[in-house]
């Protein structure tokens, strides 16, 4: 399962990086936290942490939090929050919300850090980051 799913994601990633431009960069499909998602899905498929609602909901929550915090750190928007603080707040707020709504998924916390600390290729995607790579890789 892991081999096949990662093969599909990495193949899509290579195609996007090579052939599809978006804004000032390229789209991509592979995110480091999906190694952890894959491990959890295929090694502990009955765990509550990897049930579909947790995987999808946790990622939507975490990435949304990171994108909102980026509006506060990015000089193109408000630029009122230091980057180091946003990088610390992103997983903390994400985890708190996931706990409150009962959609805990550990790799989703990593996804928030990947976005908020990402380079221009990552941040140029803004809300599209939810669709690709996040939701595309989950499904």
HUMOQUI-V562813 format. One record per residue. N is the residue number from 0. SS is DSSP state (H for helix, E for strand, L for the rest). PSI is psi in whole degrees, -180 to 180 (none if undefined). Layout:
<<N | SS | PSI> <N | SS | PSI>>
//
This chain:
<<0 | L | -47> <1 | H | -45> <2 | H | -49> <3 | H | -46> <4 | H | -42> <5 | H | -34> <6 | H | -43> <7 | H | -47> <8 | H | -45> <9 | H | -33> <10 | H | -45> <11 | H | -42> <12 | H | -47> <13 | H | -42> <14 | H | -48> <15 | H | -43> <16 | H | -31> <17 | H | -38> <18 | H | -11> <19 | L | 116> <20 | E | 148> <21 | E | 123> <22 | L | -121> <23 | L | 17> <24 | E | -152> <25 | E | 157> <26 | L | 158> <27 | L | 160> <28 | L | -19> <29 | L | 129> <30 | L | 138> <31 | L | -34> <32 | H | -12> <33 | H | -15> <34 | H | -40> <35 | H | -40> <36 | H | -46> <37 | H | -43> <38 | H | -47> <39 | H | -43> <40 | H | -42> <41 | H | -20> <42 | H | -27> <43 | L | 61> <44 | L | -17> <45 | L | -4> <46 | L | 140> <47 | H | -30> <48 | H | -18> <49 | H | 21> <50 | L | 149> <51 | H | -42> <52 | H | -34> <53 | H | -43> <54 | H | -52> <55 | H | -52> <56 | H | -43> <57 | H | -42> <58 | H | -42> <59 | H | -45> <60 | H | -52> <61 | H | -44> <62 | H | -36> <63 | H | -43> <64 | H | -46> <65 | H | -41> <66 | H | -42> <67 | H | -42> <68 | H | -32> <69 | H | -34> <70 | H | -30> <71 | H | -22> <72 | H | -29> <73 | L | 128> <74 | L | -20> <75 | L | -16> <76 | L | -114> <77 | L | -43> <78 | L | 36> <79 | L | -6> <80 | L | 129> <81 | L | 144> <82 | H | -42> <83 | H | -34> <84 | H | -42> <85 | H | -38> <86 | H | -32> <87 | H | -37> <88 | H | -34> <89 | H | -55> <90 | H | -33> <91 | H | -48> <92 | H | -41> <93 | H | -46> <94 | H | -43> <95 | H | -46> <96 | H | -44> <97 | H | -39> <98 | H | -44> <99 | H | -42> <100 | H | -3> <101 | L | 32> <102 | L | 54> <103 | L | 127> <104 | L | 104> <105 | H | -45> <106 | H | -22> <107 | H | -36> <108 | H | -38> <109 | H | -36> <110 | H | -35> <111 | H | -38> <112 | H | -40> <113 | H | -43> <114 | H | -54> <115 | H | -28> <116 | L | 8> <117 | L | 165> <118 | L | -172> <119 | H | -32> <120 | H | -40> <121 | H | -51> <122 | H | -23> <123 | L | -25> <124 | L | -30> <125 | L | -124> <126 | L | -21> <127 | H | -23> <128 | H | -31> <129 | H | -39> <130 | H | -45> <131 | H | 111> <132 | H | -18> <133 | H | -67> <134 | H | -33> <135 | H | -39> <136 | H | -33> <137 | H | -39> <138 | L | none>>
//
